Amino acid sequence: MAGASTPPKSPFTPLSVENESTVSRVAAQVRRAIFEGDLESGTALREVALAEALGVSRPTVREALTVLVAEGLATREPHRGVTVATPRADSVRDVCRARWVLEGAGVQAWPAADAVRRARVRSTLDAYTAAIRSGDASYEELNERHLSFHVSLVELTGSPRLVQMAEALMDELRLALAQVERMHRNAHDEAESHQGLVALLEADRIDGPDGAHAFLRRHIDDAEVEIIEALGLE
């Protein structure tokens, strides 16, 4: 009698939810340390040291660092390894120019945007201000909520591609913005400025020198200068 046949090997056998969650936890720990200022720009993220400190394997740390590199929080260079990313003045300027194009298009699209997209702008702002008022939100959470508001402006265009571009820009900006907010502790001022922008939008005051479009331009120009000066990028 023929023996029982061996069941075919599943293509999903190598997958490991546990390993995936460990990588995510390591990435989260390092990300939090970057946002809180425990790991400054230029700090070397050494696999051996991180593995020992976090009690995980080097391959797990390597995967976690790859995640942070993809997020723009770290950079990988040949013969130097991975370091916490260092914002550059030319990059900040370029990102702010691109933001103006995308977010400006969103502000101009406000009159034609549906109620859901308009409500999204208000809800992301409310979430940001609530996090500030709570007094116990981490810099990482404040950063995420702040940038979500700016992405919501681009969502007014109704273009998924433009939103995707905006999200990529925010990934480039998030570290510099977090460093400035941590140094100046100015999240409350930022929220007030955003409240002014939304008030203009909700009043349908879009154009003109006192309209939302011009307000946004000044806001982004001021942010560019503030980031470059605060971080001494010139």
MDAnalysis code that builds the backbone (N, CA, C; Angstrom):
import MDAnalysis as mda
import numpy as np

u = mda.Universe.empty(702, n_residues=234, atom_resindex=np.repeat(np.arange(234), 3), trajectory=True)
u.add_TopologyAttr("name", ["N", "CA", "C"] * 234)
u.add_TopologyAttr("resid", np.arange(1, 235))
u.add_TopologyAttr("resname", ["MET", "ALA", "GLY", "ALA", "SER", "THR", "PRO", "PRO", "LYS", "SER", "PRO", "PHE", "THR", "PRO", "LEU", "SER", "VAL", "GLU", "ASN", "GLU", "SER", "THR", "VAL", "SER", "ARG", "VAL", "ALA", "ALA", "GLN", "VAL", "ARG", "ARG", "ALA", "ILE", "PHE", "GLU", "GLY", "ASP", "LEU", "GLU", "SER", "GLY", "THR", "ALA", "LEU", "ARG", "GLU", "VAL", "ALA", "LEU", "ALA", "GLU", "ALA", "LEU", "GLY", "VAL", "SER", "ARG", "PRO", "THR", "VAL", "ARG", "GLU", "ALA", "LEU", "THR", "VAL", "LEU", "VAL", "ALA", "GLU", "GLY", "LEU", "ALA", "THR", "ARG", "GLU", "PRO", "HIS", "ARG", "GLY", "VAL", "THR", "VAL", "ALA", "THR", "PRO", "ARG", "ALA", "ASP", "SER", "VAL", "ARG", "ASP", "VAL", "CYS", "ARG", "ALA", "ARG", "TRP", "VAL", "LEU", "GLU", "GLY", "ALA", "GLY", "VAL", "GLN", "ALA", "TRP", "PRO", "ALA", "ALA", "ASP", "ALA", "VAL", "ARG", "ARG", "ALA", "ARG", "VAL", "ARG", "SER", "THR", "LEU", "ASP", "ALA", "TYR", "THR", "ALA", "ALA", "ILE", "ARG", "SER", "GLY", "ASP", "ALA", "SER", "TYR", "GLU", "GLU", "LEU", "ASN", "GLU", "ARG", "HIS", "LEU", "SER", "PHE", "HIS", "VAL", "SER", "LEU", "VAL", "GLU", "LEU", "THR", "GLY", "SER", "PRO", "ARG", "LEU", "VAL", "GLN", "MET", "ALA", "GLU", "ALA", "LEU", "MET", "ASP", "GLU", "LEU", "ARG", "LEU", "ALA", "LEU", "ALA", "GLN", "VAL", "GLU", "ARG", "MET", "HIS", "ARG", "ASN", "ALA", "HIS", "ASP", "GLU", "ALA", "GLU", "SER", "HIS", "GLN", "GLY", "LEU", "VAL", "ALA", "LEU", "LEU", "GLU", "ALA", "ASP", "ARG", "ILE", "ASP", "GLY", "PRO", "ASP", "GLY", "ALA", "HIS", "ALA", "PHE", "LEU", "ARG", "ARG", "HIS", "ILE", "ASP", "ASP", "ALA", "GLU", "VAL", "GLU", "ILE", "ILE", "GLU", "ALA", "LEU", "GLY", "LEU", "GLU"])
u.atoms.positions = np.array([
    [0.850, -1.185, 0.000],
    [0.000, 0.000, 0.000],
    [0.890, 1.240, 0.000],
    [0.567, 2.127, -0.897],
    [1.392, 3.330, -1.022],
    [1.230, 4.196, 0.219],
    [2.349, 4.810, 0.631],
    [2.295, 5.673, 1.801],
    [1.522, 6.955, 1.506],
    [1.160, 7.611, 2.573],
    [0.409, 8.866, 2.416],
    [1.276, 9.889, 1.699],
    [0.669, 10.570, 0.772],
    [1.415, 11.572, 0.012],
    [1.706, 12.782, 0.882],
    [2.845, 13.387, 0.623],
    [3.231, 14.590, 1.382],
    [2.453, 15.783, 0.858],
    [1.769, 16.510, 1.727],
    [0.986, 17.659, 1.251],
    [1.916, 18.703, 0.635],
    [1.441, 19.362, -0.414],
    [2.279, 20.375, -1.067],
    [2.629, 21.500, -0.107],
    [3.825, 22.002, -0.265],
    [4.292, 23.092, 0.608],
    [3.554, 24.377, 0.275],
    [3.059, 25.027, 1.286],
    [2.340, 26.285, 1.062],
    [3.321, 27.392, 0.714],
    [2.974, 28.249, -0.257],
    [3.861, 29.375, -0.591],
    [3.925, 30.407, 0.524],
    [3.017, 30.278, 1.501],
    [2.979, 31.250, 2.584],
    [3.757, 30.791, 3.816],
    [4.366, 29.622, 3.741],
    [5.101, 29.077, 4.884],
    [6.165, 30.023, 5.428],
    [6.933, 30.699, 4.551],
    [8.006, 31.553, 5.093],
    [7.511, 32.813, 5.792],
    [6.247, 33.158, 5.606],
    [5.765, 34.405, 6.186],
    [5.675, 34.293, 7.706],
    [5.970, 35.387, 8.368],
    [5.937, 35.389, 9.832],
    [5.351, 36.691, 10.339],
    [4.153, 36.607, 10.899],
    [3.518, 37.785, 11.470],
    [4.325, 38.279, 12.660],
    [4.868, 37.343, 13.432],
    [5.626, 37.718, 14.616],
    [6.848, 38.550, 14.220],
    [7.586, 38.099, 13.190],
    [8.765, 38.845, 12.755],
    [8.375, 40.212, 12.243],
    [7.272, 40.258, 11.474],
    [6.809, 41.540, 10.938],
    [6.507, 42.504, 12.076],
    [5.829, 42.015, 13.123],
    [5.472, 42.898, 14.226],
    [6.713, 43.327, 14.993],
    [7.717, 42.465, 15.078],
    [8.962, 42.832, 15.761],
    [9.677, 43.937, 15.003],
    [9.728, 43.816, 13.694],
    [10.337, 44.862, 12.864],
    [9.596, 46.179, 13.069],
    [8.279, 46.121, 13.086],
    [7.477, 47.330, 13.270],
    [7.736, 47.957, 14.629],
    [7.873, 47.106, 15.657],
    [8.122, 47.635, 17.010],
    [9.492, 48.293, 17.094],
    [10.490, 47.675, 16.469],
    [11.830, 48.262, 16.483],
    [11.824, 49.592, 15.737],
    [11.183, 49.621, 14.567],
    [11.094, 50.867, 13.798],
    [10.386, 51.939, 14.616],
    [9.345, 51.553, 15.338],
    [8.591, 52.515, 16.144],
    [9.444, 53.077, 17.274],
    [10.261, 52.215, 17.905],
    [11.123, 52.681, 18.997],
    [12.157, 53.681, 18.502],
    [12.783, 53.375, 17.370],
    [13.811, 54.267, 16.837],
    [13.160, 55.550, 16.322],
    [12.010, 55.414, 15.675],
    [11.284, 56.592, 15.161],
    [10.931, 57.538, 16.309],
    [10.442, 56.978, 17.395],
    [10.072, 57.798, 18.549],
    [11.301, 58.520, 19.106],
    [12.431, 57.831, 19.179],
    [13.657, 58.445, 19.696],
    [14.119, 59.593, 18.799],
    [13.903, 59.448, 17.493],
    [14.270, 60.518, 16.562],
    [13.369, 61.730, 16.777],
    [12.077, 61.500, 16.871],
    [11.135, 62.605, 17.038],
    [11.305, 63.301, 18.383],
    [11.650, 62.544, 19.411],
    [11.801, 63.143, 20.737],
    [13.159, 63.812, 20.917],
    [14.048, 63.665, 19.929],
    [15.351, 64.323, 20.010],
    [16.417, 63.502, 20.703],
    [16.111, 62.260, 21.090],
    [17.120, 61.404, 21.711],
    [18.176, 60.989, 20.694],
    [17.778, 60.897, 19.438],
    [18.707, 60.602, 18.345],
    [18.684, 61.792, 17.401],
    [19.762, 62.563, 17.376],
    [19.819, 63.776, 16.565],
    [20.240, 63.468, 15.136],
    [20.035, 64.437, 14.250],
    [20.472, 64.302, 12.863],
    [21.957, 63.963, 12.813],
    [22.304, 63.008, 11.946],
    [23.696, 62.603, 11.788],
    [24.132, 61.478, 12.698],
    [23.287, 61.125, 13.680],
    [23.641, 60.029, 14.590],
    [23.679, 58.705, 13.838],
    [24.761, 57.954, 14.016],
    [24.881, 56.654, 13.360],
    [23.938, 55.649, 14.029],
    [23.165, 54.945, 13.210],
    [22.244, 53.925, 13.720],
    [22.899, 52.562, 13.493],
    [23.701, 52.145, 14.438],
    [24.509, 50.938, 14.285],
    [23.701, 49.695, 14.644],
    [23.728, 48.729, 13.747],
    [22.914, 47.531, 13.906],
    [23.230, 46.786, 15.195],
    [24.526, 46.599, 15.482],
    [24.917, 45.812, 16.654],
    [24.433, 46.477, 17.942],
    [24.672, 47.780, 18.035],
    [24.279, 48.503, 19.249],
    [22.767, 48.501, 19.426],
    [22.037, 48.719, 18.348],
    [20.570, 48.729, 18.441],
    [20.039, 47.342, 18.779],
    [20.617, 46.312, 18.176],
    [20.171, 44.947, 18.446],
    [20.356, 44.597, 19.913],
    [21.509, 44.995, 20.479],
    [21.770, 44.709, 21.896],
    [20.830, 45.511, 22.800],
    [20.624, 46.792, 22.460],
    [19.787, 47.651, 23.293],
    [18.337, 47.202, 23.298],
    [17.862, 46.717, 22.148],
    [16.451, 46.350, 22.018],
    [16.196, 44.858, 22.190],
    [17.254, 44.084, 22.309],
    [17.091, 42.654, 22.525],
    [16.524, 41.914, 21.322],
    [16.950, 42.307, 20.128],
    [16.485, 41.655, 18.904],
    [17.690, 41.297, 18.046],
    [17.438, 40.622, 16.937],
    [18.528, 40.214, 16.056],
    [18.951, 41.344, 15.123],
    [20.157, 41.240, 14.590],
    [20.629, 42.241, 13.638],
    [19.775, 42.288, 12.369],
    [19.357, 41.128, 11.820],
    [18.489, 41.196, 10.634],
    [17.190, 41.968, 10.900],
    [16.646, 41.826, 12.110],
    [15.430, 42.571, 12.454],
    [15.712, 44.067, 12.466],
    [16.828, 44.455, 13.062],
    [17.214, 45.875, 13.072],
    [17.433, 46.364, 11.650],
    [18.074, 45.544, 10.830],
    [18.346, 45.946, 9.438],
    [17.032, 46.234, 8.697],
    [16.038, 45.366, 8.889],
    [14.735, 45.591, 8.235],
    [14.066, 46.853, 8.765],
    [14.168, 47.063, 10.068],
    [13.553, 48.258, 10.670],
    [14.212, 49.527, 10.135],
    [15.511, 49.510, 9.980],
    [16.214, 50.679, 9.451],
    [15.825, 50.934, 7.994],
    [15.571, 49.875, 7.254],
    [15.114, 50.034, 5.871],
    [13.783, 50.764, 5.828],
    [12.917, 50.470, 6.790],
    [11.630, 51.167, 6.899],
    [11.858, 52.657, 7.143],
    [12.760, 52.989, 8.053],
    [13.020, 54.388, 8.395],
    [13.676, 55.134, 7.239],
    [14.516, 54.452, 6.487],
    [15.113, 55.069, 5.294],
    [14.022, 55.395, 4.282],
    [13.077, 54.469, 4.091],
    [11.973, 54.698, 3.152],
    [11.100, 55.861, 3.597],
    [11.004, 56.091, 4.910],
    [10.197, 57.185, 5.443],
    [10.925, 58.527, 5.395],
    [12.203, 58.510, 5.037],
    [12.964, 59.748, 4.981],
    [13.545, 60.171, 6.322],
    [13.427, 59.325, 7.341],
    [13.952, 59.666, 8.666],
    [15.409, 59.264, 8.829],
    [15.890, 58.434, 7.937],
    [17.281, 57.991, 7.989],
    [17.823, 57.887, 6.574],
    [19.135, 57.898, 6.466],
    [19.778, 57.754, 5.156],
    [20.799, 56.628, 5.234],
    [20.946, 55.923, 4.111],
    [21.922, 54.832, 4.036],
    [22.967, 55.194, 2.986],
    [24.234, 55.171, 3.376],
    [25.312, 55.511, 2.462],
    [26.352, 54.397, 2.443],
    [26.946, 54.125, 1.268],
    [27.980, 53.090, 1.182],
    [29.135, 53.391, 2.132],
    [29.597, 52.356, 2.833],
    [30.751, 52.437, 3.737],
    [30.483, 53.268, 4.998],
    [29.298, 53.855, 5.112],
    [28.980, 54.644, 6.308],
    [27.801, 54.066, 7.077],
    [27.029, 53.237, 6.425],
    [25.875, 52.662, 7.086],
    [24.692, 53.621, 7.118],
    [23.865, 53.465, 8.147],
    [22.624, 54.240, 8.265],
    [22.791, 55.303, 9.354],
    [22.367, 56.518, 9.047],
    [22.392, 57.605, 10.022],
    [21.044, 58.304, 10.032],
    [20.737, 58.986, 11.130],
    [19.531, 59.814, 11.174],
    [19.680, 60.910, 10.119],
    [18.642, 61.120, 9.338],
    [18.703, 62.071, 8.225],
    [18.993, 63.485, 8.714],
    [19.685, 64.243, 7.879],
    [19.983, 65.646, 8.152],
    [19.305, 66.504, 7.099],
    [18.339, 67.340, 7.481],
    [17.669, 68.199, 6.494],
    [18.672, 69.109, 5.796],
    [18.408, 69.409, 4.516],
    [19.261, 70.314, 3.749],
    [18.431, 71.494, 3.286],
    [19.059, 72.674, 3.239],
    [18.338, 73.901, 2.887],
    [17.714, 73.811, 1.506],
    [18.459, 73.296, 0.529],
    [17.913, 73.244, -0.831],
    [16.716, 72.305, -0.911],
    [16.754, 71.225, -0.139],
    [15.621, 70.296, -0.127],
    [14.393, 70.922, 0.518],
    [14.616, 71.649, 1.624],
    [13.499, 72.315, 2.296],
    [12.845, 73.315, 1.349],
    [13.659, 74.097, 0.660],
    [13.102, 75.082, -0.278],
    [12.307, 74.393, -1.386],
    [12.860, 73.314, -1.920],
    [12.195, 72.631, -3.030],
    [10.882, 71.997, -2.577],
    [10.896, 71.400, -1.398],
    [9.673, 70.795, -0.870],
    [8.605, 71.866, -0.651],
    [9.005, 73.018, -0.139],
    [8.036, 74.089, 0.107],
    [7.474, 74.636, -1.203],
    [8.300, 74.713, -2.234],
    [7.781, 75.142, -3.548],
    [6.754, 74.146, -4.065],
    [7.079, 72.871, -3.925],
    [6.150, 71.837, -4.393],
    [4.874, 71.831, -3.552],
    [5.010, 72.055, -2.245],
    [3.828, 72.137, -1.381],
    [2.902, 73.256, -1.836],
    [3.487, 74.388, -2.188],
    [2.669, 75.525, -2.614],
    [1.843, 75.179, -3.844],
    [2.448, 74.465, -4.782],
    [1.714, 74.068, -5.986],
    [0.543, 73.153, -5.618],
    [0.809, 72.138, -4.786],
    [-0.219, 71.145, -4.468],
    [-1.276, 71.689, -3.510],
    [-0.839, 72.290, -2.413],
    [-1.808, 72.802, -1.439],
    [-2.540, 74.018, -1.984],
    [-1.838, 74.818, -2.789],
    [-2.505, 75.952, -3.427],
    [-3.620, 75.499, -4.350],
    [-3.363, 74.399, -5.072],
    [-4.409, 73.839, -5.946],
    [-5.597, 73.367, -5.115],
    [-5.316, 72.819, -3.935],
    [-6.405, 72.368, -3.066],
    [-7.249, 73.527, -2.582],
    [-6.597, 74.608, -2.172],
    [-7.342, 75.792, -1.713],
    [-8.209, 76.348, -2.837],
    [-7.673, 76.395, -4.042],
    [-8.446, 76.896, -5.183],
    [-9.619, 75.976, -5.517],
    [-9.485, 74.701, -5.151],
    [-10.556, 73.733, -5.446],
    [-11.656, 73.736, -4.385],
    [-11.475, 74.490, -3.302],
    [-12.464, 74.495, -2.212],
    [-13.893, 74.746, -2.693],
    [-14.155, 75.754, -3.538],
    [-15.555, 76.010, -3.933],
    [-16.227, 74.822, -4.618],
    [-15.450, 74.000, -5.327],
    [-16.029, 72.876, -6.058],
    [-15.950, 71.563, -5.282],
    [-15.254, 71.559, -4.166],
    [-15.075, 70.322, -3.400],
    [-16.381, 69.905, -2.735],
    [-16.554, 68.585, -2.581],
    [-17.785, 68.109, -1.947],
    [-17.698, 68.270, -0.426],
    [-18.827, 68.031, 0.227],
    [-18.917, 68.248, 1.673],
    [-17.990, 67.325, 2.448],
    [-17.759, 66.120, 1.939],
    [-16.897, 65.166, 2.639],
    [-15.468, 65.677, 2.689],
    [-14.967, 66.175, 1.566],
    [-13.586, 66.674, 1.539],
    [-13.450, 67.950, 2.369],
    [-14.462, 68.799, 2.329],
    [-14.411, 70.003, 3.165],
    [-14.394, 69.629, 4.646],
    [-15.238, 68.671, 5.013],
    [-15.307, 68.244, 6.411],
    [-13.994, 67.607, 6.857],
    [-13.307, 66.965, 5.928],
    [-12.018, 66.333, 6.240],
    [-10.986, 67.395, 6.643],
    [-11.006, 68.542, 5.995],
    [-10.092, 69.624, 6.358],
    [-10.351, 70.061, 7.793],
    [-11.604, 70.268, 8.125],
    [-11.968, 70.689, 9.481],
    [-11.623, 69.607, 10.508],
    [-11.900, 68.341, 10.192],
    [-11.677, 67.267, 11.171],
    [-10.195, 67.044, 11.439],
    [-9.344, 67.160, 10.406],
    [-7.903, 66.987, 10.642],
    [-7.358, 68.136, 11.484],
    [-7.884, 69.337, 11.268],
    [-7.453, 70.473, 12.087],
    [-7.911, 70.290, 13.531],
    [-9.152, 69.858, 13.712],
    [-9.668, 69.638, 15.064],
    [-8.848, 68.574, 15.796],
    [-8.427, 67.528, 15.067],
    [-7.615, 66.468, 15.675],
    [-6.255, 67.010, 16.095],
    [-5.701, 67.882, 15.287],
    [-4.404, 68.492, 15.597],
    [-4.506, 69.379, 16.834],
    [-5.504, 70.248, 16.858],
    [-5.647, 71.154, 18.001],
    [-5.996, 70.380, 19.284],
    [-6.767, 69.308, 19.153],
    [-7.105, 68.502, 20.336],
    [-5.855, 67.846, 20.911],
    [-4.974, 67.384, 20.037],
    [-3.730, 66.756, 20.498],
    [-2.862, 67.769, 21.231],
    [-2.840, 68.999, 20.730],
    [-2.054, 70.053, 21.378],
    [-2.628, 70.365, 22.756],
    [-3.941, 70.524, 22.822],
    [-4.580, 70.881, 24.089],
    [-4.477, 69.778, 25.135],
    [-4.347, 68.546, 24.688],
    [-4.272, 67.439, 25.641],
    [-3.026, 67.548, 26.513],
    [-1.973, 68.129, 25.953],
    [-0.747, 68.318, 26.718],
    [0.121, 67.092, 26.862],
    [-0.367, 65.931, 26.416],
    [0.443, 64.721, 26.575],
    [0.723, 64.019, 25.254],
    [0.450, 64.681, 24.141],
    [0.733, 64.088, 22.837],
    [2.237, 64.124, 22.576],
    [2.760, 63.067, 21.990],
    [4.177, 63.017, 21.659],
    [4.459, 63.916, 20.467],
    [5.736, 64.248, 20.268],
    [6.099, 65.048, 19.101],
    [5.769, 64.295, 17.820],
    [5.883, 62.974, 17.872],
    [5.554, 62.170, 16.692],
    [4.070, 62.307, 16.346],
    [3.207, 62.242, 17.361],
    [1.766, 62.371, 17.109],
    [1.422, 63.766, 16.604],
    [2.002, 64.795, 17.221],
    [1.735, 66.161, 16.762],
    [2.171, 66.345, 15.316],
    [3.318, 65.781, 14.984],
    [3.827, 65.881, 13.624],
    [2.887, 65.213, 12.631],
    [2.427, 64.015, 12.981],
    [1.523, 63.278, 12.092],
    [0.216, 64.037, 11.881],
    [-0.339, 64.572, 12.953],
    [-1.613, 65.290, 12.849],
    [-1.446, 66.607, 12.089],
    [-0.318, 67.271, 12.296],
    [-0.040, 68.513, 11.587],
    [0.031, 68.264, 10.076],
    [0.808, 67.271, 9.682],
    [0.979, 67.010, 8.254],
    [-0.290, 66.434, 7.624],
    [-1.090, 65.723, 8.412],
    [-2.370, 65.222, 7.888],
    [-3.276, 66.372, 7.477],
    [-3.216, 67.465, 8.239],
    [-4.008, 68.633, 7.868],
    [-3.582, 69.156, 6.502],
    [-2.287, 69.263, 6.283],
    [-1.817, 69.791, 4.999],
    [-2.167, 68.857, 3.842],
    [-2.117, 67.556, 4.082],
    [-2.526, 66.609, 3.040],
    [-4.016, 66.762, 2.746],
    [-4.807, 67.059, 3.779],
    [-6.259, 67.207, 3.569],
    [-6.568, 68.374, 2.633],
    [-5.707, 69.384, 2.611],
    [-5.900, 70.487, 1.669],
    [-5.764, 69.990, 0.240],
    [-4.784, 69.135, 0.001],
    [-4.578, 68.587, -1.344],
    [-5.725, 67.650, -1.717],
    [-6.307, 66.979, -0.723],
    [-7.446, 66.086, -0.990],
    [-8.634, 66.839, -1.573],
    [-8.686, 68.152, -1.366],
    [-9.771, 68.958, -1.938],
    [-9.773, 68.904, -3.463],
    [-8.617, 68.607, -4.072],
    [-8.546, 68.538, -5.533],
    [-9.289, 67.324, -6.081],
    [-9.485, 66.304, -5.241],
    [-10.127, 65.075, -5.705],
    [-9.213, 64.194, -6.527],
    [-7.911, 64.478, -6.509],
    [-6.949, 63.708, -7.309],
    [-6.113, 62.798, -6.424],
    [-6.302, 61.484, -6.509],
    [-5.481, 60.564, -5.716],
    [-3.991, 60.696, -6.017],
    [-3.649, 60.999, -7.251],
    [-2.230, 61.128, -7.605],
    [-1.600, 62.344, -6.935],
    [-2.330, 63.450, -6.908],
    [-1.805, 64.631, -6.237],
    [-1.668, 64.397, -4.735],
    [-2.619, 63.675, -4.169],
    [-2.541, 63.347, -2.743],
    [-1.323, 62.476, -2.466],
    [-1.088, 61.517, -3.337],
    [0.085, 60.649, -3.174],
    [1.375, 61.462, -3.242],
    [1.425, 62.416, -4.152],
    [2.595, 63.289, -4.245],
    [2.759, 64.105, -2.971],
    [1.650, 64.609, -2.443],
    [1.704, 65.407, -1.209],
    [2.210, 64.566, -0.046],
    [1.760, 63.329, 0.044],
    [2.207, 62.453, 1.136],
    [3.706, 62.192, 1.043],
    [4.211, 62.039, -0.179],
    [5.651, 61.834, -0.360],
    [6.428, 63.072, 0.074],
    [5.896, 64.256, -0.235],
    [6.549, 65.500, 0.180],
    [6.580, 65.618, 1.698],
    [5.477, 65.240, 2.335],
    [5.420, 65.332, 3.793],
    [6.435, 64.395, 4.443],
    [6.682, 63.234, 3.816],
    [7.697, 62.331, 4.336],
    [9.065, 63.010, 4.337],
    [9.318, 63.824, 3.316],
    [10.600, 64.533, 3.237],
    [10.682, 65.654, 4.266],
    [9.546, 66.217, 4.610],
    [9.528, 67.399, 5.475],
    [9.378, 67.071, 6.948],
    [8.865, 65.903, 7.255],
    [8.424, 65.613, 8.618],
    [9.540, 65.719, 9.652],
    [10.766, 65.278, 9.315],
    [11.842, 65.332, 10.290],
    [12.213, 66.775, 10.613],
    [12.405, 67.602, 9.574],
    [12.770, 69.009, 9.798],
    [11.685, 69.724, 10.589],
    [10.430, 69.476, 10.232],
    [9.325, 70.134, 10.921],
    [9.260, 69.703, 12.382],
    [9.470, 68.429, 12.625],
    [9.434, 67.933, 14.003],
    [10.547, 68.553, 14.837],
    [11.732, 68.711, 14.235],
    [12.847, 69.306, 14.972],
    [12.550, 70.757, 15.341],
    [11.947, 71.498, 14.411],
    [11.613, 72.899, 14.687],
    [10.539, 72.985, 15.764],
    [9.512, 72.149, 15.655],
    [8.433, 72.189, 16.644],
    [8.959, 71.815, 18.035],
    [9.907, 70.893, 18.073],
    [10.477, 70.503, 19.362],
    [11.320, 71.633, 19.949],
    [12.071, 72.324, 19.098],
    [12.932, 73.413, 19.555],
    [12.120, 74.618, 20.012],
    [11.121, 74.991, 19.200],
    [10.353, 76.209, 19.478],
    [9.117, 75.956, 20.333],
    [8.717, 74.681, 20.414],
    [7.469, 74.337, 21.123],
    [6.335, 75.240, 20.643],
    [6.212, 75.329, 19.303],
    [5.292, 76.294, 18.709],
    [4.068, 75.654, 18.061],
    [3.726, 74.448, 18.481],
    [2.582, 73.775, 17.866],
    [1.302, 74.591, 18.041],
    [1.166, 75.254, 19.195],
    [-0.047, 76.061, 19.432],
    [-0.149, 77.191, 18.416],
    [0.979, 77.854, 18.125],
    [0.977, 78.932, 17.132],
    [0.639, 78.402, 15.750],
    [1.174, 77.223, 15.421],
    [0.879, 76.617, 14.124],
    [-0.617, 76.344, 13.990],
    [-1.197, 75.807, 15.043],
    [-2.624, 75.487, 15.002],
    [-3.458, 76.746, 14.824],
    [-3.074, 77.831, 15.488],
    [-3.817, 79.082, 15.347],
    [-3.753, 79.591, 13.905],
    [-2.578, 79.472, 13.290],
    [-2.434, 79.882, 11.898],
    [-3.336, 79.051, 10.994],
    [-3.395, 77.762, 11.260],
    [-4.253, 76.877, 10.457],
    [-5.726, 77.200, 10.659],
    [-6.082, 77.589, 11.887],
    [-7.464, 77.988, 12.157],
    [-7.835, 79.192, 11.295],
    [-6.894, 80.123, 11.155],
    [-7.149, 81.293, 10.316],
    [-7.377, 80.920, 8.865],
    [-6.594, 79.961, 8.370],
    [-6.755, 79.508, 6.984],
    [-8.113, 78.850, 6.780],
    [-8.492, 77.977, 7.700],
    [-9.768, 77.269, 7.555],
    [-10.941, 78.240, 7.677],
    [-10.814, 79.250, 8.530],
    [-11.881, 80.254, 8.663],
    [-12.104, 80.965, 7.328],
    [-11.023, 81.270, 6.621],
    [-11.150, 81.912, 5.308],
    [-11.796, 80.970, 4.305],
    [-11.404, 79.706, 4.343],
    [-12.006, 78.737, 3.429],
    [-13.501, 78.601, 3.685],
    [-13.861, 78.450, 4.944],
    [-15.272, 78.230, 5.280],
    [-16.119, 79.468, 5.019],
    [-15.461, 80.627, 4.912],
    [-16.176, 81.858, 4.547],
    [-16.152, 82.078, 3.036],
    [-15.589, 81.082, 2.308],
    [-15.463, 81.160, 0.843],
    [-14.675, 82.386, 0.392],
    [-13.713, 82.790, 1.211],
    [-12.820, 83.889, 0.844],
    [-11.523, 83.271, 0.327],
    [-11.482, 83.022, -0.970],
    [-10.366, 82.290, -1.563],
    [-9.333, 83.220, -2.177],
    [-9.788, 84.158, -2.984],
    [-8.873, 84.994, -3.759],
    [-8.652, 86.359, -3.107],
    [-7.744, 87.125, -3.713],
    [-7.444, 88.459, -3.190],
    [-6.332, 88.423, -2.170],
    [-5.778, 89.585, -1.821],
    [-4.648, 89.651, -0.890],
    [-4.968, 89.176, 0.522],
    [-6.250, 89.188, 0.888],
    [-6.646, 88.749, 2.222],
    [-7.377, 87.404, 2.184],
    [-7.293, 86.710, 1.037],
    [-7.990, 85.438, 0.898],
    [-7.141, 84.247, 1.315],
    [-7.751, 83.080, 1.272],
    [-7.085, 81.852, 1.725],
    [-5.869, 81.506, 0.883],
    [-5.932, 81.774, -0.415],
    [-4.817, 81.421, -1.299],
    [-3.562, 82.204, -0.918],
    [-3.712, 83.515, -0.734],
    [-2.579, 84.352, -0.331],
    [-2.125, 84.004, 1.090],
    [-3.072, 83.681, 1.960],
    [-2.749, 83.308, 3.342],
    [-1.858, 82.065, 3.340],
    [-2.238, 81.073, 2.532],
    [-1.453, 79.843, 2.458],
    [-0.055, 80.129, 1.936],
    [0.058, 80.994, 0.938],
    [1.378, 81.311, 0.388],
    [2.286, 81.907, 1.467],
    [1.747, 82.823, 2.245],
    [2.544, 83.420, 3.316],
    [2.927, 82.371, 4.359],
    [1.995, 81.488, 4.661],
    [2.243, 80.442, 5.659],
    [3.390, 79.536, 5.221],
    [3.377, 79.102, 3.982],
    [4.423, 78.203, 3.491],
    [5.757, 78.933, 3.378],
    [5.732, 80.181, 2.922],
    [6.969, 80.974, 2.845],
    [7.582, 81.152, 4.234],
    [6.734, 81.447, 5.217],
    [7.217, 81.625, 6.596],
    [7.785, 80.313, 7.146],
    [7.123, 79.208, 6.820],
    [7.589, 77.904, 7.298],
    [8.962, 77.580, 6.725],
    [9.166, 77.889, 5.453],
    [10.463, 77.641, 4.812],
    [11.580, 78.398, 5.528],
    [11.347, 79.678, 5.756],
    [12.357, 80.511, 6.427],
    [12.603, 80.010, 7.852],
    [11.524, 79.697, 8.567],
    [11.645, 79.272, 9.958],
    [12.454, 77.986, 10.070],
    [12.185, 77.022, 9.210],
    [12.901, 75.748, 9.269],
    [14.388, 75.948, 8.993],
    [14.694, 76.688, 7.943],
    [16.096, 76.884, 7.563],
    [16.871, 77.646, 8.635],
    [16.258, 78.689, 9.175],
    [16.945, 79.473, 10.204],
    [17.062, 78.716, 11.523],
    [15.993, 78.059, 11.934],
    [16.011, 77.360, 13.228],
    [17.026, 76.223, 13.257],
    [17.169, 75.527, 12.122],
    [18.075, 74.394, 12.083],
    [19.475, 74.765, 11.604],
    [19.674, 76.072, 11.322],
    [20.993, 76.534, 10.890],
    [21.459, 75.840, 9.624],
    [20.578, 75.758, 8.644],
    [20.895, 75.017, 7.429],
    [21.683, 75.830, 6.403],
    [21.936, 77.103, 6.685],
    [22.697, 77.903, 5.733],
    [24.036, 78.298, 6.312],
])
